[in-house]
Amino acid sequence: GHENCGAVTATLQRETSAIPSIGALIKSDLGAKMISDTIEQAVKDNAIAVASFLKQNQEISAAIQKGRLKVVSAYYDLDQGTVFLFAGDVQKIGPQEGLKRLMEGNARFMKDELLHPNRSSDRRESTLEGQAPFAVILGCSDSRVSPVVIFDQGIGDLFVVREAGNIASEIEIESI
């Protein structure tokens, strides 16, 4: 999730009818915890609820159990440029290299010390035959929140699925 998420804001202000998939999540048992006093908290609750929803998918759950995938909920603060991981997810996944790379990249972004890794013509050529991203990011389609930029990554490093309000339908889940 991210600060000032228009999808969550519109859904809550319009009594869950603005974006049906978010409204459905808010009305579901998973989303019961999302009814919050503030939009910011609702955005954070939404990120946690979506991560829980993804973990319930049979294929994603199997990949998690085999150690091939980690699902982590996070919140991006637009003002500061900081990505905050929610404590429960950090404790569950431990200090993994992929997460370390994301957080180091975000630290570089916040300090305006970007490396812009893996953006050369050689990298483009090396990904012509296929991709092997080290992380999958389900994020908002908001133009201010580009995962490749805020995590200072390059071509082929991240598999990014972007949806308004971070809501994943079966199509997005199957693409992951």
N, C-alpha and C positions, 0 to 999 in steps of 0.2 A: 504494500500500500504506500501511498505518498500523501504528504501534506496537501491540503486543499483539493482533495480528489472530487472532481465535479460529478462523477457518476454516483458516488455514495451520497454526496450532498444533495443532489437532485432527487435521488430515490427517497431519502429520509424526509426532505422538505415537501415532497409530493406524495407522501403516504405510500411509499413503495411502488408507485405505478410508473415512474419515469423510465426505468430500465427493468423489464420484467424478470430477468434472471437474478438480478441483485435483490429485487423485491421478494422473489421466491425464496432466496437464501435467508433473508432477514426473517421471513415468516416461518421458516423451517425450524426444526428442533436445533439444528446446528447453529442457526442464526439467532436463536433466542437470547444469547448472551450479547448480541450486537446492539440491542436497544440501549443507547447511551445518552448521557446528558450533553455531550459535545460531539461535533462532527469529527474532530481529530481522533477521539476515542473510538468512534464508530468505524473510521478508516482502519485503525489498528485492529479492532475486533474483526473487521472484514478480512484482513490479511490472515489472521489466525484461523478464522472459520474456513477460508478457501484452502489453506494448507491442510486442515483436518479433512475437508471434503476430498481433496486430491488423494490423501492417504487411504481413503476408503475404496478407491478404485482398485479392482482386483489386480490388474496388470502393474499398476504403480506400487501397490502393496507388495507384490511378489518381488519386484525389482529392489525395493527397500530391504526386504528380508534377505535377499541374496547379496546385499552390500553394493549393488550397482547404482543406486540412486539414493539421494537424500532430499527431503522436502523441508525447506526452511521458510518460515514466515519472517518478514522484515518490514521496516517502515523507512521511507526516504523523506528526510527533512529538506524541503526545497530551499529554505532560507540558508541553512548551514551547509548543504551538500552532503550531509552525513547519512549513511545507511545504518540503522539500528536493527540488530537481530533480536528476536524475542528470546528471553532467557531459557524458556522450556526447550526450544529447538536447539539452542547452542549446547545445552547439557546433553541432549539426546545424541547429537552427532559427533561431539568431541572435536578435537583440533585437526581437521582434515585439510589436506593440501589445497583442494579446490576452494574451500571457504577462506583459507588463508590468502590465496591469490585474489579473491574478490575483495576482501577487506583491505589488503595492501593497495590494491588498485583504487579503492574508494579513498583511502588516506592520501594517495597521490593527487587524486582529483580535488579533494578539499584544500590541499596546499598549493594547487595550481602547478604541480610538478609532474605533469603527465609524461609517460614514456611512449605512449601510442605504440604498444608492441604489436608485432605480427600484422603490419599493414604494408609490407613491401610487395613488389611484383613477384618475388620468389614465393611469398606466402600465398598470394592469389593463385599462382600456378600450382602450388602444392595441394590446394583444396579443390582443384578442378575435378578430380576423380572421386572425391568424397569428403566428408567432414567427420571430425571427432572432437566435438566440444567437450570441455571439462565440466561445464555446468549448464543446467537448464533453468531459465528464468521465466516465470510467469509474472508479467508486470502490466501496469496500466498503459493504455495507448496514448496517454497524455504526452504531448511533444516535449515537455520539460523534463521528462524522465526517460532517458535513453540508457539502457543498461550497459551497452558497450562503452558509452562515454563515462558514466558515473563510476564504473568499475575499471576504467582504463584498460580495456581489453582490445583485441584485434579480430581480424577476419578468421572465422572458424573457431574462436575460443568459446563463445556462448551460443546456445540454442535459445532464442528468445521468442516467446509467445506473448503477444500484447493484446489485451482486451480492456475495454472500458470497465473499470471497477474490479479488474483482476478475476473476473468470473470465467471459469473454464467450462465449456460445454463438452459433450462427448467428442466432438471433432478436435478441439484443442487438446484434450486429454490423450486421445489416440495419436496425435502428432508428436506428443512427448514420448 
